[in-house]
Amino acid sequence: MGAHWNIGDIIFQLIAIMVVIFVIVIIAGFARSMKKQNERLHSIEEKLGKLLEKRHD
């Protein structure tokens, strides 16, 4: 009994933690990308609406 750690166990734990962090970063990046894309789409829709209004005036 005791706190006996094998170097393989430590490496495995570090890799497991890095994988979890990597997945979280990828999900956050994807969410940020989708938000920016949605904002750009909304901006384009507004500009198109203004152009169409000018055209009909």
N, CA, C and O atoms as a Tinker XYZ file with bonds, in Angstrom:
   228  protein
     1  N      0.832000   -1.188000    0.000000    73     2
     2  CA     0.000000    0.000000    0.000000    64     1     3
     3  C      0.875000    1.249000    0.000000    63     2     4     5
     4  O      1.990000    1.250000    0.521000    81     3
     5  N      0.353000    2.285000   -0.583000    73     3     6
     6  CA     1.122000    3.512000   -0.604000    64     5     7
     7  C      0.928000    4.226000   -1.924000    63     6     8     9
     8  O      0.180000    3.779000   -2.794000    81     7
     9  N      1.602000    5.321000   -2.051000    73     7    10
    10  CA     1.484000    6.143000   -3.250000    64     9    11
    11  C      2.602000    5.757000   -4.218000    63    10    12    13
    12  O      3.515000    6.541000   -4.478000    81    11
    13  N      2.516000    4.563000   -4.735000    73    11    14
    14  CA     3.516000    4.090000   -5.685000    64    13    15
    15  C      2.992000    4.324000   -7.097000    63    14    16    17
    16  O      2.031000    3.681000   -7.520000    81    15
    17  N      3.624000    5.247000   -7.830000    73    15    18
    18  CA     3.197000    5.574000   -9.187000    64    17    19
    19  C      4.231000    5.069000  -10.174000    63    18    20    21
    20  O      5.434000    5.269000  -10.006000    81    19
    21  N      3.745000    4.431000  -11.173000    73    19    22
    22  CA     4.590000    3.977000  -12.261000    64    21    23
    23  C      4.683000    5.101000  -13.292000    63    22    24    25
    24  O      3.723000    5.853000  -13.459000    81    23
    25  N      5.807000    5.234000  -13.984000    73    23    26
    26  CA     5.961000    6.296000  -14.987000    64    25    27
    27  C      4.925000    6.137000  -16.087000    63    26    28    29
    28  O      4.463000    7.135000  -16.642000    81    27
    29  N      4.550000    4.909000  -16.414000    73    27    30
    30  CA     3.512000    4.662000  -17.416000    64    29    31
    31  C      2.162000    5.203000  -16.979000    63    30    32    33
    32  O      1.411000    5.748000  -17.789000    81    31
    33  N      1.854000    5.051000  -15.690000    73    31    34
    34  CA     0.592000    5.584000  -15.154000    64    33    35
    35  C      0.552000    7.108000  -15.261000    63    34    36    37
    36  O     -0.471000    7.691000  -15.618000    81    35
    37  N      1.674000    7.737000  -14.947000    73    35    38
    38  CA     1.744000    9.200000  -15.004000    64    37    39
    39  C      1.572000    9.677000  -16.444000    63    38    40    41
    40  O      0.829000   10.625000  -16.701000    81    39
    41  N      2.252000    9.026000  -17.377000    73    39    42
    42  CA     2.131000    9.406000  -18.789000    64    41    43
    43  C      0.696000    9.208000  -19.265000    63    42    44    45
    44  O      0.150000   10.057000  -19.969000    81    43
    45  N      0.083000    8.084000  -18.880000    73    43    46
    46  CA    -1.305000    7.825000  -19.278000    64    45    47
    47  C     -2.240000    8.901000  -18.733000    63    46    48    49
    48  O     -3.109000    9.388000  -19.455000    81    47
    49  N     -2.071000    9.271000  -17.482000    73    47    50
    50  CA    -2.925000   10.302000  -16.876000    64    49    51
    51  C     -2.750000   11.650000  -17.585000    63    50    52    53
    52  O     -3.727000   12.352000  -17.844000    81    51
    53  N     -1.509000   12.000000  -17.892000    73    51    54
    54  CA    -1.259000   13.267000  -18.588000    64    53    55
    55  C     -1.903000   13.270000  -19.979000    63    54    56    57
    56  O     -2.503000   14.264000  -20.386000    81    55
    57  N     -1.777000   12.167000  -20.694000    73    55    58
    58  CA    -2.391000   12.080000  -22.026000    64    57    59
    59  C     -3.908000   12.149000  -21.919000    63    58    60    61
    60  O     -4.555000   12.817000  -22.725000    81    59
    61  N     -4.483000   11.464000  -20.929000    73    59    62
    62  CA    -5.940000   11.487000  -20.752000    64    61    63
    63  C     -6.424000   12.913000  -20.458000    63    62    64    65
    64  O     -7.433000   13.351000  -21.011000    81    63
    65  N     -5.717000   13.627000  -19.602000    73    63    66
    66  CA    -6.095000   15.010000  -19.274000    64    65    67
    67  C     -5.957000   15.896000  -20.506000    63    66    68    69
    68  O     -6.808000   16.750000  -20.756000    81    67
    69  N     -4.881000   15.697000  -21.283000    73    67    70
    70  CA    -4.683000   16.502000  -22.493000    64    69    71
    71  C     -5.790000   16.241000  -23.516000    63    70    72    73
    72  O     -6.231000   17.169000  -24.193000    81    71
    73  N     -6.238000   15.007000  -23.635000    73    71    74
    74  CA    -7.325000   14.691000  -24.563000    64    73    75
    75  C     -8.606000   15.397000  -24.142000    63    74    76    77
    76  O     -9.311000   15.957000  -24.982000    81    75
    77  N     -8.909000   15.373000  -22.858000    73    75    78
    78  CA   -10.118000   16.052000  -22.362000    64    77    79
    79  C    -10.030000   17.551000  -22.633000    63    78    80    81
    80  O    -10.994000   18.154000  -23.106000    81    79
    81  N     -8.886000   18.151000  -22.340000    73    79    82
    82  CA    -8.701000   19.586000  -22.584000    64    81    83
    83  C     -8.817000   19.891000  -24.074000    63    82    84    85
    84  O     -9.429000   20.887000  -24.460000    81    83
    85  N     -8.235000   19.040000  -24.907000    73    83    86
    86  CA    -8.296000   19.224000  -26.352000    64    85    87
    87  C     -9.745000   19.204000  -26.845000    63    86    88    89
    88  O    -10.135000   20.038000  -27.662000    81    87
    89  N    -10.533000   18.267000  -26.357000    73    87    90
    90  CA   -11.938000   18.174000  -26.765000    64    89    91
    91  C    -12.696000   19.432000  -26.344000    63    90    92    93
    92  O    -13.502000   19.955000  -27.114000    81    91
    93  N    -12.449000   19.913000  -25.143000    73    91    94
    94  CA   -13.122000   21.129000  -24.663000    64    93    95
    95  C    -12.738000   22.331000  -25.529000    63    94    96    97
    96  O    -13.593000   23.146000  -25.876000    81    95
    97  N    -11.456000   22.441000  -25.877000    73    95    98
    98  CA   -10.995000   23.552000  -26.714000    64    97    99
    99  C    -11.625000   23.469000  -28.106000    63    98   100   101
   100  O    -12.031000   24.491000  -28.660000    81    99
   101  N    -11.708000   22.281000  -28.667000    73    99   102
   102  CA   -12.312000   22.114000  -29.992000    64   101   103
   103  C    -13.789000   22.509000  -29.953000    63   102   104   105
   104  O    -14.264000   23.202000  -30.852000    81   103
   105  N    -14.513000   22.080000  -28.932000    73   103   106
   106  CA   -15.935000   22.426000  -28.817000    64   105   107
   107  C    -16.108000   23.932000  -28.646000    63   106   108   109
   108  O    -16.994000   24.525000  -29.260000    81   107
   109  N    -15.274000   24.554000  -27.820000    73   107   110
   110  CA   -15.361000   26.006000  -27.617000    64   109   111
   111  C    -15.039000   26.750000  -28.912000    63   110   112   113
   112  O    -15.707000   27.727000  -29.249000    81   111
   113  N    -14.036000   26.299000  -29.625000    73   111   114
   114  CA   -13.688000   26.934000  -30.900000    64   113   115
   115  C    -14.795000   26.803000  -31.919000    63   114   116   117
   116  O    -15.080000   27.745000  -32.658000    81   115
   117  N    -15.423000   25.638000  -31.965000    73   115   118
   118  CA   -16.538000   25.433000  -32.883000    64   117   119
   119  C    -17.711000   26.336000  -32.523000    63   118   120   121
   120  O    -18.336000   26.921000  -33.407000    81   119
   121  N    -18.014000   26.455000  -31.234000    73   119   122
   122  CA   -19.117000   27.317000  -30.795000    64   121   123
   123  C    -18.825000   28.776000  -31.143000    63   122   124   125
   124  O    -19.712000   29.499000  -31.597000    81   123
   125  N    -17.581000   29.207000  -30.931000    73   123   126
   126  CA   -17.203000   30.589000  -31.257000    64   125   127
   127  C    -17.312000   30.834000  -32.761000    63   126   128   129
   128  O    -17.781000   31.887000  -33.192000    81   127
   129  N    -16.881000   29.862000  -33.547000    73   127   130
   130  CA   -16.949000   29.976000  -35.001000    64   129   131
   131  C    -18.402000   30.089000  -35.473000    63   130   132   133
   132  O    -18.720000   30.903000  -36.340000    81   131
   133  N    -19.265000   29.272000  -34.900000    73   131   134
   134  CA   -20.676000   29.312000  -35.282000    64   133   135
   135  C    -21.294000   30.660000  -34.903000    63   134   136   137
   136  O    -22.114000   31.194000  -35.650000    81   135
   137  N    -20.911000   31.211000  -33.755000    73   135   138
   138  CA   -21.445000   32.507000  -33.326000    64   137   139
   139  C    -21.008000   33.603000  -34.288000    63   138   140   141
   140  O    -21.819000   34.441000  -34.684000    81   139
   141  N    -19.720000   33.604000  -34.670000    73   139   142
   142  CA   -19.229000   34.618000  -35.601000    64   141   143
   143  C    -19.912000   34.484000  -36.960000    63   142   144   145
   144  O    -20.255000   35.487000  -37.586000    81   143
   145  N    -20.108000   33.255000  -37.413000    73   143   146
   146  CA   -20.762000   33.033000  -38.699000    64   145   147
   147  C    -22.198000   33.541000  -38.648000    63   146   148   149
   148  O    -22.681000   34.130000  -39.615000    81   147
   149  N    -22.874000   33.320000  -37.545000    73   147   150
   150  CA   -24.245000   33.793000  -37.388000    64   149   151
   151  C    -24.291000   35.321000  -37.391000    63   150   152   153
   152  O    -25.193000   35.916000  -37.980000    81   151
   153  N    -23.310000   35.958000  -36.729000    73   151   154
   154  CA   -23.266000   37.421000  -36.712000    64   153   155
   155  C    -23.020000   37.977000  -38.119000    63   154   156   157
   156  O    -23.633000   38.968000  -38.514000    81   155
   157  N    -22.123000   37.334000  -38.868000    73   155   158
   158  CA   -21.849000   37.778000  -40.246000    64   157   159
   159  C    -23.088000   37.624000  -41.115000    63   158   160   161
   160  O    -23.402000   38.502000  -41.919000    81   159
   161  N    -23.786000   36.517000  -40.953000    73   159   162
   162  CA   -24.995000   36.280000  -41.734000    64   161   163
   163  C    -26.045000   37.344000  -41.422000    63   162   164   165
   164  O    -26.707000   37.854000  -42.326000    81   163
   165  N    -26.193000   37.672000  -40.153000    73   163   166
   166  CA   -27.162000   38.692000  -39.757000    64   165   167
   167  C    -26.788000   40.055000  -40.360000    63   166   168   169
   168  O    -27.657000   40.798000  -40.816000    81   167
   169  N    -25.507000   40.367000  -40.357000    73   167   170
   170  CA   -25.032000   41.634000  -40.929000    64   169   171
   171  C    -25.322000   41.678000  -42.431000    63   170   172   173
   172  O    -25.769000   42.703000  -42.946000    81   171
   173  N    -25.073000   40.585000  -43.125000    73   171   174
   174  CA   -25.333000   40.528000  -44.567000    64   173   175
   175  C    -26.833000   40.671000  -44.840000    63   174   176   177
   176  O    -27.234000   41.347000  -45.787000    81   175
   177  N    -27.651000   40.036000  -44.011000    73   175   178
   178  CA   -29.101000   40.159000  -44.187000    64   177   179
   179  C    -29.554000   41.604000  -44.022000    63   178   180   181
   180  O    -30.402000   42.082000  -44.775000    81   179
   181  N    -28.989000   42.298000  -43.036000    73   179   182
   182  CA   -29.355000   43.707000  -42.833000    64   181   183
   183  C    -28.954000   44.562000  -44.034000    63   182   184   185
   184  O    -29.732000   45.397000  -44.495000    81   183
   185  N    -27.741000   44.352000  -44.536000    73   183   186
   186  CA   -27.277000   45.123000  -45.690000    64   185   187
   187  C    -28.139000   44.839000  -46.916000    63   186   188   189
   188  O    -28.483000   45.755000  -47.662000    81   187
   189  N    -28.483000   43.585000  -47.122000    73   187   190
   190  CA   -29.338000   43.226000  -48.251000    64   189   191
   191  C    -30.715000   43.867000  -48.112000    63   190   192   193
   192  O    -31.293000   44.335000  -49.093000    81   191
   193  N    -31.230000   43.884000  -46.900000    73   191   194
   194  CA   -32.530000   44.525000  -46.663000    64   193   195
   195  C    -32.485000   46.011000  -46.991000    63   194   196   197
   196  O    -33.415000   46.540000  -47.599000    81   195
   197  N    -31.410000   46.688000  -46.595000    73   195   198
   198  CA   -31.279000   48.121000  -46.872000    64   197   199
   199  C    -31.166000   48.351000  -48.384000    63   198   200   201
   200  O    -31.758000   49.294000  -48.909000    81   199
   201  N    -30.414000   47.502000  -49.084000    73   199   202
   202  CA   -30.286000   47.651000  -50.538000    64   201   203
   203  C    -31.631000   47.450000  -51.227000    63   202   204   205
   204  O    -31.971000   48.173000  -52.163000    81   203
   205  N    -32.378000   46.482000  -50.768000    73   203   206
   206  CA   -33.691000   46.228000  -51.377000    64   205   207
   207  C    -34.650000   47.382000  -51.110000    63   206   208   209
   208  O    -35.454000   47.738000  -51.971000    81   207
   209  N    -34.565000   47.975000  -49.901000    73   207   210
   210  CA   -35.414000   49.124000  -49.610000    64   209   211
   211  C    -35.069000   50.297000  -50.519000    63   210   212   213
   212  O    -35.971000   50.952000  -51.041000    81   211
   213  N    -33.779000   50.576000  -50.719000    73   211   214
   214  CA   -33.346000   51.666000  -51.606000    64   213   215
   215  C    -33.832000   51.423000  -53.017000    63   214   216   217
   216  O    -34.255000   52.351000  -53.706000    81   215
   217  N    -33.771000   50.189000  -53.440000    73   215   218
   218  CA   -34.168000   49.857000  -54.811000    64   217   219
   219  C    -35.655000   50.093000  -55.055000    63   218   220   221
   220  O    -36.055000   50.477000  -56.154000    81   219
   221  N    -36.460000   49.867000  -54.043000    73   219   222
   222  CA   -37.913000   50.039000  -54.171000    64   221   223
   223  C    -38.370000   51.475000  -53.942000    63   222   224   225
   224  O    -39.519000   51.809000  -54.231000    81   223
   225  N    -37.502000   52.314000  -53.434000    73   223   226
   226  CA   -37.883000   53.714000  -53.174000    64   225   227
   227  C    -37.852000   54.555000  -54.436000    63   226   228
   228  O    -38.145000   55.750000  -54.389000    81   227
